Amino acid sequence: MIALAIAFVLLLLLGVPVVFALGLSGAVGMWALGLDLISVPTRLFTGMDSFVLLAAPFYVFAGEIMNRGGITMRLIRLAALATRGAAGGTAYANVTASVFFAGISGAAVADTAALGQVFIKGMPKEGYDKNYAAAVTISSSIIGPIIPPSVIMVIYAAVTRLSVIDLFVAGIVPGLMLAGACWTVIFFQARGGRLPRSSTRIDRGEILTLIRDGLLVAGLPVLIVGGTLFGAFTATEAGGVACIYAIAVSWFVFHSMNWAELWDALKRSVRITATVYLIIAAATVMSYVLTIGGIAMWVQQFGQYFAGEPTLFLLATMAVLLVVGTFLEPGAAIVLLVPMLMPVAMSMGIDPVHLAMVIILTLTLGLITPPVGVCLFLACRLAESPMLPILRKVMPFLLAEIAVVILLILLPELSTFLPQLAR
């Protein structure tokens, strides 16, 4: 266990990519425990051997098609339509666009990359500080993995064998609560005219077209969730249906897709999916070593300190995961930690869907915090700004989003009533 921890930390400090740090440190852990290293490739393949995980590339591909199909600018203008005239209107539109975009992307990094190109570079032209523009963009980007479809939820379902559709439905309210938290921060920051009004102009004749486009985009998550709930197809099959829907809308309705764009979307989807699968596979090796090394017993002992106090256990878990999330990508952290946390939580009577929402929301916060905050560093590149000025602007949003997680812990019904209603 000590050898594994030392190897992992050293590899991260040396700048080794997280996926290789996970796999190599797992191999070191096996060697230290006297296990046969031939188990490494076996565990790598075992980690990816899940029917549920087949849904991930479909959702990634559908999101790429919709993004390349010219939908991003349509969503941004629809968001601007809803927030124009208000002080801080473009900041509100930034968050609103993330809510819309979450229904097609399923990933925070995709949200930051697509919307950041417009908002981080466009908001300063209206008088916003560029660091503030970056902060709003990345703070709202974590809505992407929460509102369905969500690649992280697919990974969570594969690890725990929970229903993907239950997780999708459970994420709707928490995702909207994150948006509400960001809107609230902007509201207080905009008081007294401290934020500029939007300069976006939308012609009256364009309004119906924007609403139509918005409804077509909203059709993607509705198709996935509704079709699965009514038994038309499984969550994995829904991914394939979503791809067909995305191609049809982008090609025949928006007329913004061609063979070159489709091929580019396919290539990028393959790269993203390969990255996700590699991380899951490498994390499975480390998870195996941790299990053999007795970490599960430590977690059980940790849980005993909170016997009869499930709320305190979840608050302590959140605190630990906030730290873990700053070092590990959410998918890897889920593969590593959830198999150990879930039995303890279940023994306390914690609803598994409630636990899932707390874990997923907490880990996604790590995407906007150093040292491994992918969205934070992507925003730094887009804004051409150092990390610290952006991080200072992010803090009010981060604290508001942590408050959302605490509220979910205190009120489990916020994440469980929709799945119960849908059953």
N, C-alpha and C positions, 0 to 999 in steps of 0.2 A: 504494500500500500504506500509506504513512504517512498520507495523507488519510483512508483508510478507518479506520485505527486511531484517529486523533484524533477523527473523527466519532462512532465507536462509544462511545468513553470519555466524550466530552462528553454524548452523549445519555443514557447511563446515569447520569451524575452529575446531570443535570437531572431525573431521575426518569421519563424516557420508558420505557414498557413495553418489555421485551426484544424482543418481536416487531417493534415498529416501529423500535427501535434497529438491529436486524439489517437490516431492509429498507432503511431510509433511508441507513445507512452503506454498504450495498452499492451503492445508487444513486450516492452520492458517490464511491465507488471507481471505478465505471464512468465517471463524468464525468471523474475525474482521469486515467484511462487513455485517454480519448478515444473510449470505446465509445459506440455509439448507445443512448440510454436507452430506446428502444423494446424493447430486450431484457429490460427489467425485468419487464413482465407476462408475457413468454414464459417466462422462468425461473421465475416464480412458479407458473405452471401446470405446467411441466415437473417441478418438485419434488414435486407431488402426484399426478402421472400414474404411478401404480404399482398394479398389481393386488393386490400383497401388502398395501398400506396399507388396502385395503377391509376387512381383518380388524379393524382398530383400533376402528371404531365398534361392531361386533358385540360385541367383548369388553367395551368400556366399558358398553354397554347391558345385557349379561348381568350384569355386576357391580352395576350400579345396581338391577336388578330384585331380585337376591338380597339386597342391602343393605336395600332398602325392603320386602322381603318378610318382615321380622322376623328375619332370620337372624343379625344382629349379636349380639343378646342371647343367642341360642342358642349361638353360638360362644363367647361369653364365659363362659357357665355351664359349657359343656363343658370349656373350659380350666381353669376353677376346680375342676372335678371332678378333673382330673389333678394339680393342684398344691396342693389343700387340705391343711392340717395342717403344711406346711413353713414355716419362718421365711422371710419374704419371699414367701409363697405368691401374693399378688395381683400382685406384680411378675413372678413366673414366669408367672402366668396371662396377664399383659399381652403378654409375648413369645409365649407359646403361641397366644394368640388371633390375633396377627399372622401366624403361620404358617398357621393355618386360613384367615384372611381373605385371605391372599395368593392362595389358590386360586380366589378369585372376583373380586378387585378388579383386580389387575394394575397397581396404581399406589400409590405411597407416600402421596400426598396424600389419596387416598380412605381409606387405612388410618388416617392421623392424624385425619382428620375424623370417621370413624365410631367408632373405638375411643376416641379422645380425649374424646368427649362423655361416655363412661362412666368410663374410668380416670382421666383428669386431674381430673375433678370428684369421682370416688368414692373414689380411694385416700387423699386427705387425711382422709376420715372414719374410716379405719382407723388413722390415726397416721402416714402417710407425709407427707414434705415435698412440697408441691405442685410445686415445681420438679423434684424427683426423679421424681414421677409423670409430668411432661411429658417429662423426659429419657428415661425408659424407653419411653414411647409412641413418640416420634419416632425413637429409635435402632433400635427393632424395625420401624418402618414401612417401612424400605428393603428389608425382606424381600419386600414386595409386588411390586416390579418384577422380582424374581429368580426366585421360584417361579412356574411357569406357571399361567395365561396371563399374558403381559406385553406391555403396549403398547410399551414401550421396545424390546423384542426384535423386535416387528413392524417398528418403524422401522429398526432395525439391519439386519434381513433385506432391507427394501426398498432400503436404501442399498448393501448389499454383494452382494445376490442370493444370500446363504446361505439354507439351508433354515430356515424358521421352526420347524419341529418339532425340528430338531437343536438350535437355541438353547433351545427350551422344555425339552427333556430335559436339556441341559447345565446348566440353571439349578437343577435340583433339589438337587444336592449342595451347591453354593455357598450356596443359600438356607438350607439346614439348618445349614450351618457358621456363617452369620451369627447364626442363632438360638442355636446352641451358644455362640458368643462372648458374646452378651448374657446367657445363663443363667449362664455362668462368672463374669462380672462380678458378677451378683446374688448368686451363691453366696458369693463372697469378702466382699461387702458385708454379707451377712446373718449372717455368723459372729458368735457371741457375743450373739445376740439383738438385733443392731443394727437389724434390720428386723422389723416386726410380723408376726404370723401372720394368715392370712386369717380374716375373720369371716363369709365366705360360707357359708350353710347350704343343703345340697342334700338333699332327701328321697330316701329309698331308692327310692321308686316312680318318681322322676323320672329315675333313672339310665339305664334302658333307652331312654326317649324321647330323652334327650340323645345317646346313642350312635347311635340311628337317625337323628336329625337331622344329626349329624356325618358319617355315612356318605353321606347324601343330598347334603350340601354337597361332600364329597370326590368325589362322582360327576361334578361339573362339570369339574375339570381332568383326571380320568381319562377322561372322554368325549372331551375335546378331544385329549389326547395319544394315547390308545389308538386312537380312531377314525382319526386321521391316520396313525399308524404302521401300522395294518392295511389302509390304503388305502380305507377306507369313504368318506372325503371329504378335500378339501384343507384346509389350515390356515385359509383364508378361509371355506370352507363350514362348517368346524367352529365358527366364530364364530356363524353363523346357527343351527346346531344347538344351541349353548350357550344362545342366547337362548330358544329353544323349551323347552329343558330347565328353564331358570331360571323361566320363566313357569309351567310345569306344576307344579314343586315348590312355588313360592310361592303359587300360586292354589289348587291342588287338594289339596296335602298339608299345608302350613302354614296354609292358609286366611287368609293375612294380606295378600293382594293384591286390589285392586279396580281399577276403571277409572280412578279419579282418581290412584291411586298409579302405575299403569302410564303414564299420560299425563305425570305429573311426572318419572318415570324417563326417559321418552323425551326430554322437553325438556332435562333436565340432561345427558343423553348427547350431544345435539346440540351444546350449548354446549361441553362438554369436547372433543368431536371437532373442532369448529371451531377451538378454541384450538390443539390439537395440529397440525392441518393448516396453520394460519397460521404457526406457528413453523417447521414444516418448509419451507414455501414461502419464507419470508423468509430462512431459513438457506441455502437453495439459491442465492439471489441472491448472498449473501456468499461462499459456497463457490466459485461461478463466478468472481467477481472475484479471490479468492485464487489460484485455479488459473491464471487469465490473468496475474496479477501475478508468478507464479513461485514461490509458496510451496512447491509440491511439490518443487522443486529444493532448497530449504532443508531440507526434511524429509529428503530423500535424503542430503544432506550430513550432517545430524544423525545419521542411521542409520549412516553410514560410520564414525563414531567407535566404534561398537559391533560392527563387523564380526567375525563369529565368536563373539560374546557375546550370544546372544538373551536370556538371563536378565537381563543388565545393561541391555539395551535396554528390556525390559518394566518393570524397576524405574524407569528414567529416565522412561519413558512414564507410569507410575503417578504419579510425582512431579509431572510437568507437568499431568496431568489432575486431580490433587487441587486444583491452583490454578485451572485452567480451570473446574472444577465449582463453585467458589464464586461464579462470575460468570455462568455460562451454564446454562440448563435442559438436562438430559441429552439430550433429543431434538435440540435445536439443536446441541449440541456434537458429537453423533454425525454429523449431516449435514455439519458443517463439517470435522471432523478425520479421521474414519475413512477416507474415500477417499484421503487422503494417507498415513496411517499403515499401511494394510493392505498396499500393495505392498512397502513396506520390510520389514515383518514377514514377509511371504511369502518374500522373497528370503533371509531368515535361516532359513527352515525352520520358522517358528512356525506351529502349527496355527491356522487361522482361527477355529475355535470357541473355542480357548483364548484367543486374543487378544480375542475378543468378550466373554468372561466377565470378563476383567481390565478392559477398558474400561468395560463396563456397571456393574460393581460399584464401580469407582473414581468414576465420574461420579455415581452415585446418592448417594454420600457427601456430595456438594455440596448435597443437599436438606436436610441437617441442620446446615449450617455457614453463617455469614454471609459476604458481605452479601446473597446472593440465596437463602438457604435457605428455600424455601417452607414445608416442614414445620416448621422452627424457628419461623418467624413465626406460623404457624397455631397452634402449641402455645402461643406467648406470648399470643395472644388468648384461647384456651380457658382457660388458667391465670390470665389477668389478671395476668401477671407480666412484669417486664423481661427482656430477652434474656440479659444476662450471667449472672444466677444460674442460668438453665436451661442455658446453654452450659457453665458449670463442671461441672454434673452430667452433661452429655453426654460430656465428655472421656474418662472411662474406657471408655465404650462405643465411642466413635469410635476410640480407639487399638486396642481389641480387634478392631474390624471392619477396620481397616487391616492388622492382623496376618493376618486371614483372606485379604485380597487378596495379601499377600506370600506366604502359604502356597500359594495357587493358582498364583502365578508360579513358585515353586520346584518344585511338584508338578503339572505339566500334566494328569496322569491324573485328577486330582480333577474336572476339568471336561470331559474328553474320553472317559472310559471308558464312560459311559452312552450317549452318542450312537453310539459305535462298536458297543456291544452291541446297540443298537436297530436298526442297519442290516441 
